[in-house]
Amino acid sequence: MVSKPDYGNWVPKRFIYGSFAVGLVFLVSALWFLFLVIPATLFFLVAAFFVYARYMFSSAGGNVQNSAWELVLSHLDWNGEGKALDIGCGNGVLAIMLAQKYKKAHVIGIDCWGKGWEYSKKACERNAKIEGVNERVTFQKASAVSLPFDDEYFDVSVSNFVFHMVSGVKDKRELIREALRVVKKGGKFALQDEFLVKKIYGNPDDLIDTIKSWGINKVEFIRTCNEEFVPRALKLPLFLGTTAIIAGEK
């Protein structure tokens, strides 16, 4: 039997189990305090939503994750020659997709691989081997706050749903700046995150102006939330409803 790659899911199982467990506690407590039926119901609904979201993200369901990954790469105007960086690579999917699409590319994927997520370096390496690109893709532990690479080391930089989760930096825009620091002049980038959350990134127009002030040549803002593959039920704040891509040329 041929092994299949496992790229994980943006909705960890702990979200489902945790919501259900809290709902169950409230439900049991409602045997003595009837008013606790209301919060119990709310937590069960949250758990049900996470089940739905996990299914829609999966390849067996709506395949939304894959569509979002492909959208990132579709806005990467690159000839495929040189070195690419995937920041917060998870189980290695964007790094591997880059290597599959660009046969001459050498790709590095970095991540912290915390215990709270269903990702690991071992899974990355396994997936790269299954997909037949392990000779051109490597993975290492590193932080998006301070990338362990020289200025202008890469021809391309990509990232997907990572920056808003990174701790250790007060202004998340600095993570964008760091991602662009390691890109060569004339190099390309495509970064997807919750860029429509004003409390994190400010107004989109101001964000673009800030990025251009760093000496970036071209910047495009693509609202992922407007894409047809995103179901209405997933267009929630801090979910796909506030998701966008920043792409362009340094």
Secondary structure by P-SEA (a helix, b strand, c coil): cbbbbbccccccaaaaaaaaaaaaaaaaaccccccaaaaaaaaaaaaaaaaaaaaaacccccaaaaaaaaaaaaaccccccbbbbbccccccaaaaaaaaacccbbbbbbccccccccccaaaaaaaaaaacccccbbbbbbbccccccccccccbbbbccccccccccccaaaaaaaaacccccccccccccccccccccccaaaaaaaaaaacccbbbbbccccccccccccccccccccbbbbbbcc
